[in-house]
Amino acid sequence: MSTQVEYDKMNWLYNYLYKDMSTDEIKNLDFIKEHRELLTNYSKKESVLIDVACGNRVQATALAIQGYNTIATDISMEMIKLANEFSKKHNVKLDTYRKAWIELPNMYSNEFDIVFCTGNSLVHSPDFKSRNENLKALSSILNIDGTLVVETRNWEKIIKDNKKFTAYSKISYEGIDYVPLYHWNLNGMENESNVEIIFQEINKNGDVTLYESSLSFTPFSHDSLVDMMIDLGLEITKDTYDCNEDWYYIYGKKLNYKLECDNTNSK
């Protein structure tokens, strides 16, 4: 099953998880706090940002509320529909497009100051070759001196821990409690794996209803990701990887290699 189809079927989950957020909560989103230093390097009036795995648009909406010109794309049309509803609710106007990453260079070329690829989305590239092609596409739509932000789970740690289940904290929506549970089916590094997502709905009477979805993914190592970004001409300016942490993100800055080569050749 394709990633697009998998996420089309999961739109209800994202709706439950994020629909009830207030505008104040979005203004103070951890995502904004985490990347505030990077954001302050770019002018709000002149910079253009893109969230290329926008889901239901929480991060893109937060960026727009902060005053940044922001575009949001996703491979899932159902997610784009949720994104439009979410931003409208918070009085934010954003341009949204249903696009795969590999399609973006057909729309844009060297146009964005920051490309956000967050939420562990890169791992849905089915193999090493497609992951490299996707990162190449995202790099190509960056301005010179623009930054590609890649956020991912720490797959070395997840595979080493070999946990079969991950239970998340209870969330409440319209008087009903929900408990997400992940059932991991891991198959080693660079091999296709999948996770079954079991959403437990606990109503006021204590009855439990289960909703199930699944996602396929192909784990990769931290070193593999860093090497791939460097090979694409990106300078690593920040890397939060810690072997004991579950998540990390990397900043890759696009350099003007043509100018550097010209300067070298002129010496």
Residue pairs with C-beta under 8 A, 6 or more apart in sequence:
1 214
1 216
3 75
3 76
3 124
3 215
3 216
4 75
4 76
4 77
4 100
6 213
6 214
6 215
6 216
7 74
7 75
7 76
7 78
7 79
7 215
8 76
8 77
8 78
8 79
9 78
9 213
10 197
10 213
10 215
11 56
11 76
11 78
11 79
11 81
11 82
12 211
13 180
13 197
13 199
13 211
13 213
14 55
14 56
14 79
14 82
15 56
15 82
16 171
16 173
16 178
16 199
17 171
18 56
18 58
18 86
19 56
19 86
19 173
20 173
20 174
21 58
23 65
23 90
23 91
26 58
26 61
26 62
26 65
26 90
27 62
27 65
27 66
29 58
29 59
29 62
31 58
31 59
31 62
31 118
32 39
32 62
32 63
32 66
34 249
35 149
38 114
38 147
38 149
38 238
38 251
39 63
39 66
39 68
39 114
42 49
42 68
42 113
42 114
44 66
44 67
44 68
44 69
47 68
47 69
47 113
47 114
48 69
48 70
48 71
48 111
48 112
48 113
49 63
49 68
49 69
49 70
49 71
49 112
49 113
49 114
49 115
49 116
50 70
50 71
50 72
50 73
50 108
50 112
50 114
50 115
50 116
50 141
51 57
51 59
51 60
51 63
51 70
51 71
51 72
51 73
51 116
51 118
52 73
52 74
52 101
52 104
52 115
52 116
52 117
52 121
52 138
53 73
53 74
53 75
53 116
53 117
53 118
53 119
53 121
54 60
54 72
54 73
54 74
54 79
54 80
54 83
54 96
55 74
55 79
55 82
55 83
55 119
56 79
56 82
56 83
56 85
56 86
57 72
57 82
57 83
57 84
57 86
57 87
57 94
57 96
58 86
59 116
59 118
59 119
60 70
60 71
60 72
60 83
60 87
60 94
61 86
61 87
61 90
61 92
61 94
63 70
64 70
64 87
64 92
64 93
64 94
65 90
65 92
70 94
71 94
71 95
71 96
71 97
71 112
72 80
72 83
72 87
72 94
72 95
72 96
72 97
73 96
73 97
73 98
73 99
73 104
74 80
74 83
74 96
74 98
74 99
75 98
75 99
75 100
75 101
76 98
77 98
80 96
80 97
80 98
83 94
83 96
84 96
87 93
87 94
87 96
97 107
99 107
101 117
101 134
101 137
101 138
102 133
102 134
102 137
103 137
104 137
104 138
104 140
104 141
105 137
105 140
105 141
108 141
109 140
109 141
110 140
110 141
110 142
110 143
110 144
111 141
111 143
112 141
112 142
112 143
112 146
113 142
113 143
113 145
113 146
113 147
114 146
114 147
114 148
114 149
115 138
115 139
115 141
115 142
115 146
115 147
115 148
115 149
116 149
117 138
117 148
117 149
117 150
117 151
118 149
118 150
118 151
118 249
119 151
120 151
120 152
120 153
120 247
122 131
122 134
122 135
122 150
122 152
122 220
122 225
123 152
123 153
123 155
123 217
123 218
123 219
123 220
124 215
124 216
124 217
124 218
125 131
125 134
125 218
126 192
126 216
126 218
127 190
127 192
127 218
128 190
128 220
128 224
131 218
131 220
131 228
132 228
132 232
135 148
135 150
135 228
135 229
135 232
136 232
138 148
139 148
139 229
139 232
139 233
139 234
139 252
139 254
142 148
142 254
143 254
144 254
144 255
144 256
145 253
145 254
145 255
145 256
146 253
146 254
147 237
147 251
147 252
147 253
147 254
148 229
148 234
148 251
148 252
148 253
148 254
149 249
149 250
149 251
150 225
150 229
150 249
150 250
150 252
151 247
151 248
151 249
152 220
152 225
152 247
152 248
152 249
153 246
153 247
154 222
154 241
154 242
154 243
154 245
154 246
154 247
154 248
155 189
155 219
155 220
155 221
156 189
156 221
156 222
156 243
157 243
157 244
157 245
157 246
158 184
158 186
158 219
158 246
159 186
159 188
159 189
159 219
162 186
163 184
164 183
164 184
165 181
165 182
165 183
165 184
166 181
166 182
166 184
167 179
167 180
167 181
167 182
168 179
168 180
168 181
168 182
169 179
170 177
170 178
170 179
171 177
171 178
171 179
171 180
172 178
175 204
176 201
176 202
176 203
176 204
177 201
177 202
178 199
178 200
178 201
178 202
179 199
179 200
179 202
180 197
180 198
180 199
180 200
181 197
181 198
181 199
181 200
182 195
182 196
182 197
182 198
183 195
183 196
183 197
183 198
184 193
184 195
185 193
185 194
185 195
185 196
186 193
186 219
187 193
188 219
189 219
189 220
189 221
190 218
190 219
190 220
190 224
191 218
191 219
192 216
192 217
192 218
193 216
193 217
193 218
193 219
194 214
194 215
194 216
194 217
195 214
195 215
195 217
196 212
196 213
196 214
197 212
197 213
197 214
197 215
198 210
198 211
198 212
199 210
199 211
199 212
199 213
200 208
200 209
200 210
201 208
201 209
201 210
201 211
202 208
203 209
222 241
222 248
225 250
226 236
226 239
226 250
229 236
229 250
229 252
230 236
230 252
232 252
233 254
233 255
233 257
234 252
234 253
234 254
234 255
235 252
235 253
235 254
235 255
236 250
236 251
236 252
236 253
237 251
237 252
237 253
238 249
238 250
238 251
239 248
239 250
239 251
240 248
240 249
240 250
241 248
241 250
242 248
